[in-house]
């Protein structure tokens, strides 16, 4: 798979537009550093001369957004600088929303692998370097960084193949691989659709870094209006050609009193609407807000782009880290209390909403991570105990796939006590009668008799010590018909 990472600063993906001024080139030179936070213990891999470092850990890799940074164009002596670059970059990324709020949802790692020489190829200047992943700037604009297979080298094994092999060895659960290129020239950038991002570390540009992750994680589109002939007419979550208010994909964010299309005036500077100019078109394409990090640097993501990123995070991370009991289908007794608990992954400044239910009915006040219920309150037979966890963040208004909600359910099979009954009536030779009483072990009953099923007379109290017993008594002299019953006692 091609690795592409193109910096966008109102320039086309293939490079600066003809006649680009000093400001355009200066913005382009404010490059992309991509990475993450603190450094823990290395794990050496002598066969590949690579080492694996943990930069940021917030939980199991199986339920985190795992970002992995790989070094390109760093010599052995420069690898400590790579770890510093990676650490600075993740700190910069986490300073932007929504990453700040969901810091605990991320893990970050670094794979340090040395190159014989530092830097990257610049074919336009006749500069070639011997590096591990064989990265190269494009020969026309000298702004786009790629690794094989690319125009300079079509062999997958020389570039992307090495990335895939290292990830398979060290972090198979990687969600976002980033190749950091030790290059003080124009930064590279990601086209946002490849699995791996490529970035140079010319300057610690947190805005460009964060902008590029919008492409990679949420498939966000550039909102530039600079022409790019031949660019695919494919809409992204934040770009559209639709002008019918009811059909605009982010209509949940547009207030009723906001005109559509929306005038680019100060009156609407901070609202979501339908602003013309996006997707490398000055007309006919629209973006959600007047300003956004996907259009210009120095500001935050707009509400729609931020929402798309939160949904992308939840597409990889579930809000329930673990639950107990781990078994979700089991039998319970009729006189016990069953305890349940959740371990949820909380955002930084707000809590997830939790609701416990029994047989699909919400339990009033049961909104904590733990829940207990006496089985006496459940129905005979099969019961369902469940918990719903939902992120009620203001960052999201449209979640058609229900990514912000997770349910876990337990099926409880109630063990029923043995039925209590009297049966097998017998007339005995000595003028007595007998019948059998059966029920749960150690059960206590009173035996009662009646002639009219209305007035009952106590005959005897009995206890089933070792299973069923036979009750005997004399036949009443005055009785033509007699009824007998047993009444359970506490």
Secondary structure by P-SEA (a helix, b strand, c coil): cbbbbbbbcccccccccccccaaaaaaaacbbbbcbbbbcbbbbbccccbbbbbccccccccccbbbbbbbccccccaaaaaaaaaaaaaaaaacccccccccccbbbbbbbbbbcccbbbccccccccccccccccccccccccccccccccccccccaaaaaaaaaaccccccbbbbbbcccccbbbbcccccbbbbbcccccaaaaaaaaaacccccccccccccccccccccccccccccccccccccccccccccccccccccccccccccccccccccccccccccccccccccccaaaaaaaaaaaaaccccccccccccccccccccbbbbbbbbccccccbbbbbbbbccccccccccccbbbbccccccccbbbbbbbbbccccccccccccccbbbbbbbbbbbccccccccccccccccbbbbbbbccccbbbbbbbbccccbbbbcccccccccbbbbbbcccccccbbbbbccccc
